[in-house]
Amino acid sequence: MEPDIRAAKTVLRAEMKARRAEFSEAECEESSGRIFARLLTLPEWHNARTVHIYIGALPGEVRTLPIIRWCHDNGRKLVVPVVGKGGEMGHVFLAPATQLARTRWGGLEPRDAEPADPLTADVVIVPGVAFDRSGNRLGMGGGFYDRFLSTVTTPKIALAHAFQIVDAVPVNSHDRRVDLIVTPDEVIRA
């Protein structure tokens, strides 16, 4: 990675993480609810029977547990990412009774869940720290999602609070874009 791009990513990631940390839980819940309502209007969402989704639990991260509950209540299969012992991202089915546990990063992951093929998902809900209107995405810096998204052909939908939309996200050739970004106020089709 070019040093200038790496430095620009580091600066933007730190700025966005600070903004997420300042976002109160009430603000986060309200914004997440509006994002979920907008997500429900998308044809890509209506056509999806299997959904790959992250479990949003980090400070300021778009909350996805209401979406997960909705999927369970409406007969959708769920696949969620997990970080394996070797540091690689794996994927498991998330059933309604699956127990969640805190990760060392403060997120939530299922324990003792059945492995899943993520490429069976009809849509992939993608986390991120910042996005631009071209669909460029800045993640947490581990490259997990970029590697995964390089294999995905189904619609990739990011969920973002309004402040996470920036003029330009610095990118490298290995960075992967999303197709849509759902915010509390709009749907951005990249």
RAWOBEL-V826267 format. One record per pair of residues at least 24 apart in sequence whose ideal C-beta (glycine too) atoms are under 10 Angstrom apart, sorted by sequence separation. I is the first residue (numbers start at 1). J is the second residue. D is the distance in Angstrom with one decimal. If there is no record, write none. Layout:
# RAWOBEL-V826267
i->I j->J d->D
i->I j->J d->D
This chain:
# RAWOBEL-V826267
i->32 j->56 d->7.4
i->72 j->96 d->4.5
i->83 j->107 d->8.9
i->91 j->115 d->7.0
i->92 j->116 d->5.4
i->93 j->117 d->9.8
i->124 j->148 d->8.1
i->150 j->174 d->7.7
i->152 j->176 d->8.2
i->155 j->179 d->5.0
i->156 j->180 d->7.6
i->157 j->181 d->7.6
i->158 j->182 d->7.1
i->159 j->183 d->8.2
i->160 j->184 d->8.9
i->161 j->185 d->9.9
i->162 j->186 d->8.6
i->39 j->64 d->9.9
i->49 j->74 d->10.0
i->51 j->76 d->5.4
i->52 j->77 d->9.7
i->53 j->78 d->6.2
i->55 j->80 d->5.9
i->71 j->96 d->9.5
i->72 j->97 d->9.6
i->82 j->107 d->10.0
i->90 j->115 d->6.9
i->91 j->116 d->4.9
i->124 j->149 d->7.3
i->146 j->171 d->9.9
i->150 j->175 d->9.7
i->151 j->176 d->9.6
i->154 j->179 d->9.1
i->155 j->180 d->6.7
i->156 j->181 d->9.8
i->157 j->182 d->6.2
i->158 j->183 d->9.1
i->159 j->184 d->9.9
i->36 j->62 d->8.6
i->49 j->75 d->8.0
i->50 j->76 d->6.9
i->51 j->77 d->7.2
i->52 j->78 d->7.9
i->53 j->79 d->7.6
i->54 j->80 d->6.7
i->55 j->81 d->8.5
i->68 j->94 d->6.8
i->72 j->98 d->9.9
i->81 j->107 d->9.7
i->83 j->109 d->7.3
i->90 j->116 d->8.8
i->91 j->117 d->7.2
i->92 j->118 d->9.5
i->126 j->152 d->9.2
i->138 j->164 d->9.0
i->146 j->172 d->9.0
i->149 j->175 d->9.1
i->150 j->176 d->5.7
i->152 j->178 d->10.0
i->35 j->62 d->5.8
i->36 j->63 d->8.3
i->40 j->67 d->8.9
i->49 j->76 d->6.2
i->50 j->77 d->4.3
i->51 j->78 d->5.7
i->52 j->79 d->4.6
i->53 j->80 d->6.2
i->54 j->81 d->6.1
i->55 j->82 d->9.6
i->69 j->96 d->8.4
i->82 j->109 d->4.9
i->91 j->118 d->4.1
i->93 j->120 d->9.9
i->131 j->158 d->5.6
i->137 j->164 d->9.8
i->147 j->174 d->8.2
i->149 j->176 d->3.8
i->152 j->179 d->9.9
i->28 j->56 d->9.1
i->35 j->63 d->8.7
i->36 j->64 d->8.3
i->39 j->67 d->7.0
i->48 j->76 d->6.9
i->49 j->77 d->6.6
i->50 j->78 d->7.6
i->51 j->79 d->7.2
i->52 j->80 d->7.3
i->53 j->81 d->8.8
i->68 j->96 d->9.0
i->80 j->108 d->9.1
i->81 j->109 d->8.0
i->82 j->110 d->6.8
i->90 j->118 d->8.8
i->91 j->119 d->9.1
i->124 j->152 d->5.5
i->131 j->159 d->9.6
i->138 j->166 d->8.4
i->146 j->174 d->5.8
i->148 j->176 d->8.4
i->149 j->177 d->8.2
i->160 j->188 d->8.6
i->31 j->60 d->9.4
i->32 j->61 d->8.7
i->35 j->64 d->9.4
i->48 j->77 d->9.4
i->50 j->79 d->6.5
i->51 j->80 d->9.3
i->52 j->81 d->7.7
i->80 j->109 d->7.4
i->82 j->111 d->9.0
i->89 j->118 d->8.8
i->91 j->120 d->9.4
i->119 j->148 d->9.7
i->123 j->152 d->9.6
i->124 j->153 d->9.9
i->131 j->160 d->5.3
i->146 j->175 d->5.7
i->147 j->176 d->8.6
i->149 j->178 d->7.8
i->32 j->62 d->5.0
i->33 j->63 d->8.2
i->36 j->66 d->5.7
i->40 j->70 d->7.9
i->68 j->98 d->10.0
i->80 j->110 d->6.4
i->91 j->121 d->8.7
i->118 j->148 d->6.8
i->124 j->154 d->6.1
i->125 j->155 d->9.7
i->126 j->156 d->5.4
i->128 j->158 d->5.5
i->130 j->160 d->8.0
i->136 j->166 d->9.2
i->145 j->175 d->9.7
i->146 j->176 d->4.9
i->157 j->187 d->9.0
i->158 j->188 d->8.6
i->28 j->59 d->8.2
i->31 j->62 d->7.3
i->32 j->63 d->3.9
i->35 j->66 d->9.9
i->36 j->67 d->5.5
i->39 j->70 d->9.5
i->45 j->76 d->9.6
i->82 j->113 d->7.5
i->121 j->152 d->7.9
i->123 j->154 d->5.7
i->124 j->155 d->7.2
i->125 j->156 d->8.4
i->126 j->157 d->6.6
i->127 j->158 d->7.5
i->128 j->159 d->8.4
i->129 j->160 d->9.2
i->138 j->169 d->4.9
i->143 j->174 d->7.4
i->145 j->176 d->7.3
i->146 j->177 d->10.0
i->28 j->60 d->5.8
i->31 j->63 d->8.7
i->32 j->64 d->7.7
i->35 j->67 d->8.9
i->68 j->100 d->9.8
i->78 j->110 d->9.7
i->119 j->151 d->6.6
i->122 j->154 d->5.7
i->123 j->155 d->5.0
i->124 j->156 d->5.0
i->125 j->157 d->5.5
i->126 j->158 d->4.6
i->127 j->159 d->7.2
i->128 j->160 d->6.7
i->132 j->164 d->9.9
i->133 j->165 d->7.0
i->136 j->168 d->7.4
i->137 j->169 d->6.5
i->138 j->170 d->7.5
i->143 j->175 d->9.0
i->158 j->190 d->9.0
i->27 j->60 d->8.7
i->28 j->61 d->7.6
i->32 j->65 d->9.1
i->33 j->66 d->7.1
i->80 j->113 d->7.9
i->82 j->115 d->9.2
i->107 j->140 d->9.9
i->118 j->151 d->7.9
i->119 j->152 d->7.1
i->121 j->154 d->6.0
i->122 j->155 d->8.0
i->123 j->156 d->7.9
i->124 j->157 d->7.0
i->125 j->158 d->7.8
i->126 j->159 d->7.6
i->127 j->160 d->9.1
i->130 j->163 d->9.1
i->131 j->164 d->5.9
i->132 j->165 d->7.0
i->133 j->166 d->9.1
i->136 j->169 d->3.9
i->138 j->171 d->8.4
i->143 j->176 d->9.9
i->145 j->178 d->9.5
i->25 j->59 d->8.6
i->28 j->62 d->7.7
i->29 j->63 d->6.2
i->32 j->66 d->7.3
i->36 j->70 d->7.6
i->79 j->113 d->9.7
i->82 j->116 d->9.9
i->118 j->152 d->7.6
i->119 j->153 d->8.0
i->120 j->154 d->9.3
i->121 j->155 d->9.6
i->123 j->157 d->6.1
i->124 j->158 d->9.5
i->125 j->159 d->6.3
i->126 j->160 d->9.6
i->130 j->164 d->5.3
i->131 j->165 d->5.8
i->132 j->166 d->5.7
i->133 j->167 d->8.4
i->134 j->168 d->8.1
i->135 j->169 d->9.2
i->136 j->170 d->8.3
i->137 j->171 d->8.5
i->156 j->190 d->9.1
i->25 j->60 d->9.0
i->28 j->63 d->6.4
i->32 j->67 d->8.7
i->65 j->100 d->9.0
i->78 j->113 d->10.0
i->81 j->116 d->9.9
i->105 j->140 d->8.2
i->119 j->154 d->8.1
i->129 j->164 d->7.0
i->130 j->165 d->7.7
i->131 j->166 d->7.3
i->132 j->167 d->6.5
i->133 j->168 d->9.0
i->134 j->169 d->8.1
i->136 j->171 d->5.1
i->23 j->59 d->7.7
i->24 j->60 d->9.0
i->79 j->115 d->9.7
i->80 j->116 d->8.3
i->118 j->154 d->9.7
i->128 j->164 d->7.1
i->130 j->166 d->5.1
i->132 j->168 d->5.2
i->133 j->169 d->9.8
i->139 j->175 d->8.7
i->21 j->58 d->9.6
i->22 j->59 d->9.2
i->23 j->60 d->4.2
i->29 j->66 d->9.0
i->79 j->116 d->4.4
i->81 j->118 d->7.8
i->105 j->142 d->9.6
i->129 j->166 d->9.8
i->132 j->169 d->4.6
i->134 j->171 d->9.0
i->138 j->175 d->8.3
i->139 j->176 d->9.5
i->20 j->58 d->7.6
i->21 j->59 d->5.2
i->22 j->60 d->7.7
i->23 j->61 d->9.3
i->25 j->63 d->9.2
i->78 j->116 d->8.8
i->79 j->117 d->7.9
i->80 j->118 d->9.3
i->130 j->168 d->9.6
i->131 j->169 d->6.5
i->132 j->170 d->9.6
i->137 j->175 d->7.1
i->20 j->59 d->5.8
i->21 j->60 d->6.0
i->52 j->91 d->7.2
i->55 j->94 d->7.9
i->77 j->116 d->8.4
i->79 j->118 d->5.5
i->130 j->169 d->5.6
i->132 j->171 d->9.0
i->136 j->175 d->6.7
i->137 j->176 d->7.2
i->20 j->60 d->2.6
i->79 j->119 d->9.4
i->129 j->169 d->9.1
i->130 j->170 d->9.6
i->136 j->176 d->9.0
i->137 j->177 d->6.6
i->17 j->58 d->9.1
i->19 j->60 d->7.2
i->20 j->61 d->6.7
i->53 j->94 d->8.1
i->79 j->120 d->7.2
i->128 j->169 d->8.8
i->135 j->176 d->9.0
i->136 j->177 d->5.7
i->137 j->178 d->5.6
i->17 j->59 d->8.3
i->18 j->60 d->9.3
i->20 j->62 d->9.7
i->52 j->94 d->10.0
i->79 j->121 d->5.4
i->135 j->177 d->3.7
i->136 j->178 d->8.3
i->17 j->60 d->7.9
i->50 j->93 d->9.3
i->51 j->94 d->9.5
i->57 j->100 d->8.5
i->65 j->108 d->8.4
i->77 j->120 d->8.1
i->78 j->121 d->9.0
i->81 j->124 d->9.9
i->134 j->177 d->6.9
i->135 j->178 d->4.9
i->16 j->60 d->8.7
i->64 j->108 d->9.6
i->77 j->121 d->8.4
i->134 j->178 d->9.8
i->135 j->179 d->6.5
i->137 j->181 d->8.5
i->55 j->100 d->6.8
i->57 j->102 d->8.1
i->58 j->103 d->9.6
i->61 j->106 d->9.8
i->77 j->122 d->9.3
i->79 j->124 d->8.9
i->80 j->125 d->9.7
i->132 j->177 d->9.4
i->135 j->180 d->7.9
i->136 j->181 d->9.9
i->57 j->103 d->8.9
i->61 j->107 d->8.2
i->76 j->122 d->9.1
i->81 j->127 d->9.1
i->131 j->177 d->9.2
i->135 j->181 d->6.9
i->58 j->105 d->7.3
i->59 j->106 d->7.6
i->76 j->123 d->9.8
i->78 j->125 d->9.9
i->131 j->178 d->7.1
i->134 j->181 d->9.9
i->55 j->103 d->9.5
i->57 j->105 d->9.7
i->58 j->106 d->5.7
i->133 j->181 d->7.8
i->57 j->106 d->7.2
i->58 j->107 d->5.6
i->132 j->181 d->8.8
i->57 j->107 d->5.1
i->58 j->108 d->9.1
i->126 j->176 d->8.9
i->128 j->178 d->7.7
i->131 j->181 d->5.0
i->56 j->107 d->8.3
i->57 j->108 d->4.4
i->126 j->177 d->9.9
i->55 j->107 d->6.6
i->56 j->108 d->8.5
i->57 j->109 d->9.4
i->126 j->178 d->5.3
i->131 j->183 d->8.8
i->54 j->107 d->8.2
i->55 j->108 d->4.5
i->89 j->142 d->8.4
i->125 j->178 d->9.7
i->126 j->179 d->9.4
i->128 j->181 d->8.7
i->133 j->186 d->10.0
i->135 j->188 d->7.7
i->137 j->190 d->9.6
i->54 j->108 d->9.4
i->55 j->109 d->6.8
i->89 j->143 d->9.3
i->124 j->178 d->8.6
i->126 j->180 d->9.5
i->134 j->188 d->9.1
i->135 j->189 d->8.5
i->136 j->190 d->8.1
i->54 j->109 d->9.8
i->55 j->110 d->8.1
i->87 j->142 d->8.0
i->89 j->144 d->4.2
i->124 j->179 d->9.3
i->126 j->181 d->9.1
i->133 j->188 d->5.5
i->135 j->190 d->2.6
i->88 j->144 d->7.8
i->89 j->145 d->7.6
i->123 j->179 d->9.4
i->132 j->188 d->9.0
i->133 j->189 d->9.3
i->134 j->190 d->5.6
i->68 j->125 d->9.8
i->87 j->144 d->8.7
i->91 j->148 d->8.3
i->123 j->180 d->9.5
i->125 j->182 d->9.0
i->131 j->188 d->7.7
i->133 j->190 d->7.0
i->67 j->125 d->7.4
i->89 j->147 d->7.2
i->132 j->190 d->8.6
i->83 j->142 d->8.5
i->88 j->147 d->8.3
i->89 j->148 d->5.8
i->131 j->190 d->8.7
i->88 j->148 d->9.8
i->64 j->125 d->7.0
i->83 j->144 d->7.2
i->62 j->125 d->9.2
i->64 j->127 d->8.5
i->81 j->144 d->7.2
i->52 j->116 d->8.5
i->81 j->145 d->8.1
i->62 j->127 d->7.4
i->50 j->116 d->8.7
i->52 j->118 d->5.4
i->61 j->127 d->6.6
i->62 j->128 d->9.3
i->50 j->117 d->9.6
i->52 j->119 d->9.0
i->61 j->128 d->9.4
i->81 j->148 d->7.4
i->50 j->118 d->9.5
i->52 j->120 d->8.7
i->53 j->121 d->8.7
i->61 j->129 d->9.1
i->50 j->119 d->10.0
i->52 j->121 d->3.7
i->56 j->125 d->9.2
i->58 j->127 d->8.5
i->60 j->129 d->9.5
i->50 j->120 d->5.5
i->51 j->121 d->6.2
i->52 j->122 d->8.7
i->53 j->123 d->8.7
i->54 j->124 d->9.4
i->49 j->120 d->9.5
i->50 j->121 d->4.9
i->51 j->122 d->7.0
i->52 j->123 d->7.2
i->53 j->124 d->7.9
i->54 j->125 d->6.6
i->56 j->127 d->6.7
i->58 j->129 d->9.9
i->49 j->121 d->9.2
i->50 j->122 d->5.3
i->51 j->123 d->5.7
i->52 j->124 d->4.4
i->53 j->125 d->4.1
i->54 j->126 d->7.5
i->55 j->127 d->9.4
i->48 j->121 d->7.6
i->49 j->122 d->5.7
i->50 j->123 d->8.2
i->51 j->124 d->8.0
i->52 j->125 d->6.6
i->53 j->126 d->9.0
i->54 j->127 d->4.6
i->48 j->122 d->3.9
i->49 j->123 d->9.4
i->51 j->125 d->6.5
i->52 j->126 d->8.7
i->53 j->127 d->9.2
i->54 j->128 d->9.8
i->47 j->122 d->6.4
i->48 j->123 d->4.1
i->47 j->123 d->7.9
i->48 j->124 d->9.4
i->45 j->122 d->9.3
i->46 j->123 d->9.9
i->48 j->125 d->9.5
i->44 j->122 d->8.1
i->45 j->123 d->6.5
i->44 j->123 d->5.5
i->61 j->140 d->10.0
i->45 j->125 d->9.2
i->42 j->123 d->8.7
i->58 j->140 d->8.6
i->39 j->123 d->9.8
i->39 j->125 d->8.1
i->54 j->145 d->8.6
i->67 j->159 d->8.4
i->64 j->159 d->7.2
i->52 j->148 d->8.7
i->62 j->158 d->8.9
i->63 j->159 d->9.1
i->62 j->159 d->4.1
i->61 j->159 d->8.9
i->62 j->160 d->6.7
i->62 j->161 d->6.5
i->52 j->152 d->8.2
i->61 j->161 d->8.9
i->60 j->161 d->7.4
i->52 j->154 d->8.3
i->62 j->164 d->8.6
i->51 j->154 d->10.0
i->56 j->159 d->7.5
i->60 j->163 d->9.2
i->61 j->164 d->9.9
i->50 j->154 d->9.3
i->52 j->156 d->9.3
i->53 j->157 d->9.5
i->60 j->164 d->9.1
i->54 j->159 d->8.8
i->48 j->154 d->8.2
i->51 j->157 d->9.6
i->53 j->159 d->9.1
i->47 j->154 d->10.0
i->48 j->155 d->8.2
i->47 j->155 d->9.0
i->20 j->129 d->7.6
i->48 j->157 d->9.4
i->19 j->129 d->9.4
i->20 j->130 d->10.0
i->44 j->154 d->8.5
i->45 j->155 d->8.8
i->19 j->130 d->9.3
i->44 j->155 d->4.4
i->16 j->128 d->8.9
i->17 j->129 d->6.5
i->43 j->155 d->9.5
i->44 j->156 d->9.6
i->45 j->157 d->7.6
i->16 j->129 d->4.4
i->17 j->130 d->9.7
i->42 j->155 d->8.6
i->44 j->157 d->6.6
i->15 j->129 d->9.1
i->16 j->130 d->4.7
i->14 j->129 d->9.5
i->15 j->130 d->8.2
i->16 j->131 d->9.8
i->42 j->157 d->7.3
i->13 j->129 d->5.5
i->12 j->129 d->7.6
i->13 j->130 d->7.5
i->12 j->130 d->5.7
i->39 j->157 d->7.2
i->9 j->129 d->9.4
i->39 j->159 d->7.1
i->62 j->182 d->8.8
i->9 j->130 d->9.3
i->38 j->159 d->9.4
i->62 j->183 d->9.4
i->16 j->138 d->7.2
i->62 j->184 d->9.5
i->17 j->140 d->8.6
i->35 j->158 d->10.0
i->36 j->159 d->8.3
i->35 j->159 d->5.3
i->13 j->138 d->6.1
i->35 j->160 d->7.6
i->12 j->138 d->5.9
i->13 j->139 d->8.4
i->35 j->161 d->7.7
i->13 j->140 d->7.4
i->32 j->159 d->7.8
i->34 j->161 d->9.5
i->35 j->162 d->9.5
i->13 j->141 d->6.3
i->31 j->159 d->9.7
i->34 j->162 d->9.4
i->9 j->138 d->6.2
i->31 j->160 d->9.2
i->32 j->161 d->8.0
i->8 j->138 d->9.5
i->9 j->139 d->9.4
i->31 j->161 d->4.8
i->10 j->141 d->8.1
i->30 j->161 d->10.0
i->31 j->162 d->7.2
i->9 j->141 d->7.3
i->31 j->163 d->9.1
i->28 j->161 d->7.5
i->31 j->164 d->9.8
i->27 j->161 d->8.3
i->6 j->141 d->9.6
i->44 j->179 d->8.0
i->45 j->180 d->9.7
i->27 j->163 d->10.0
i->44 j->180 d->7.0
i->45 j->182 d->9.1
i->23 j->161 d->6.8
i->42 j->180 d->7.1
i->23 j->163 d->7.7
i->42 j->182 d->7.4
i->20 j->161 d->7.8
i->22 j->163 d->9.5
i->23 j->164 d->9.9
i->39 j->180 d->9.3
i->41 j->182 d->9.2
i->19 j->161 d->8.6
i->40 j->182 d->9.8
i->20 j->163 d->8.4
i->39 j->182 d->5.1
i->19 j->163 d->5.5
i->20 j->164 d->8.1
i->38 j->182 d->5.2
i->16 j->161 d->9.7
i->19 j->164 d->8.0
i->37 j->182 d->9.6
i->38 j->183 d->7.5
i->42 j->187 d->6.8
i->35 j->181 d->9.9
i->36 j->182 d->8.6
i->38 j->184 d->7.2
i->41 j->187 d->7.8
i->16 j->163 d->8.0
i->35 j->182 d->5.4
i->37 j->184 d->8.7
i->38 j->185 d->8.2
i->42 j->189 d->9.9
i->16 j->164 d->6.4
i->34 j->182 d->9.4
i->35 j->183 d->6.5
i->36 j->184 d->9.6
i->38 j->186 d->7.7
i->39 j->187 d->8.6
i->34 j->183 d->8.3
i->35 j->184 d->5.5
i->38 j->187 d->6.1
i->16 j->166 d->8.0
i->34 j->184 d->3.7
i->35 j->185 d->9.4
i->15 j->166 d->8.9
i->33 j->184 d->8.3
i->34 j->185 d->7.6
i->31 j->183 d->8.3
i->32 j->184 d->8.3
i->35 j->187 d->9.9
i->16 j->169 d->10.0
i->31 j->184 d->4.9
i->12 j->166 d->7.0
i->30 j->184 d->8.0
i->31 j->185 d->9.5
i->12 j->168 d->9.3
i->12 j->169 d->7.0
i->13 j->170 d->9.9
i->12 j->170 d->6.7
i->11 j->170 d->8.9
i->8 j->168 d->9.2
i->9 j->169 d->8.1
i->10 j->170 d->9.5
i->8 j->169 d->9.0
i->9 j->170 d->5.2
i->8 j->170 d->3.9
i->9 j->171 d->8.6
i->7 j->170 d->8.7
i->8 j->171 d->9.6
i->9 j->172 d->8.6
i->6 j->170 d->8.5
i->5 j->170 d->4.9
i->4 j->170 d->8.1
i->5 j->171 d->7.3
i->6 j->172 d->8.5
i->9 j->175 d->9.2
i->5 j->172 d->5.7
i->2 j->170 d->9.2
i->1 j->170 d->9.7
i->2 j->172 d->7.2
i->5 j->175 d->9.3
i->1 j->172 d->5.3
i->1 j->173 d->9.3
i->1 j->174 d->8.2
i->1 j->175 d->9.6
